[in-house]
Amino acid sequence: MSVAISMDQKKKSQASIQPLIDLVRPDMGRVNELILEKAGSDVQMIPEVANHLIDSGGKRLRPMLTLAAAQMCGYDSEGQGLDGHVKLAMAVEFMHTATLLHDDVVDESDMRRGKLAARMLWGNQASVLVGDFLLGQAFRVMVDVGSLQALDVLSTAACVIAEGEVLQLSVAQNMKTTRAEYMEVIRSKTAALFAAASEVGPILANRPNQEIVALRTYGLELGNAFQLIDDALDYGGSAADLGKNVGDDFREGKITLPVILANERGSEEDKAFWKRVMEDRKFDESDLAHAMKLLDETKALEETLQQARQAGADAIAALDVLPDSAHKSALIDAVEFCISRAH
């Protein structure tokens, strides 16, 4: 059984990040070159593990946000020969890649972006240590840029992401998890890096605080929307959409918003079901189909998607303080793209 997630088909067909890709293409080429350079090491296993994930087809949305925000705010990289935005975009991507390597170990995931997770090929120890190497390289490049404010933003994000991982562990397999606790997990684990990636652009361009806050809010709400969509699609999408197996959150006992809502709205029998499969971890594949049925009946997926749309609207509204431009339009398109599909 599968649960169809209905979307506005007209919007879905129009939503695209292609305008964003086109605007940052030259700088993104430089980012990719720097990624390959900084992933290198005399220790052969390091580039092997790193490149397995780096080359696996991720859209690199986060570094594109850094580049677009810097360009929109007038960071004159060509005129002044500056490359700070390129270096910070690379650092953002390395931070993201490191968290994916660590996440797959913590979650015991078998797949990542449609391929075997690195831990399945090289083991958990190598995945964790290569993730640490990438974080180290990211911070070396941040220091090289020479902006203490940007360094503060990204280093703070690294701490918040780690806190989010620990918080998720503490609420995993706990059906008493509240909506507020769930939202704190995704704010920390996912949205914090989106926010930091967007915020460092105007910082490099020495823009006023109002614009810095606006772009940080944009990134934060975009990240919230991004994760809400992912959590819904874990029950109502496809492996092609997710780059992992549908139902992985269910199998791992992750308490996400759809599950919280379905449990709140369910009968005593339904609550007993959720306790058995999520807390006691007594389930088989037929239970996943029943979980999807309950999510559909309680409209838990529908409300999760609605919250994602609201977060997306908040992200777009945050850009109101910025003048209209091709970059602003591309950032708005990126929100609609993320809401209309999984990463």
Secondary structure, 3 states (H helix, E strand, C coil): CCCCCCCCHHHHHHCCCHHHHHHHHHHHHHHHHHHHHHCCCCCCHHHHHHHHHHCCCCCCHHHHHHHHHHHHCCCCHHHHCCCHHHHHHHHHHHHHHHHHHHHHHHHCCCEECCEECHHHHHCHHHHHHHHHHHHHHHHHHHHHHCCHHHHHHHHHHHHHHHHHHHHHHHHCCCCCCCHHHHHHHHHHHHHHHHHHHHHHHHHHCCCCHHHHHHHHHHHHHHHHHHHHHHHHHHHHCCHHHHCCCCCHHHHHCCCCHHHHHHHHHCCHHHHHHHHHHHHCCCCCHHHHHHHHHHHHHCCHHHHHHHHHHHHHHHHHHHHHHCCCCHHHHHHHHHHHHHHHCCC
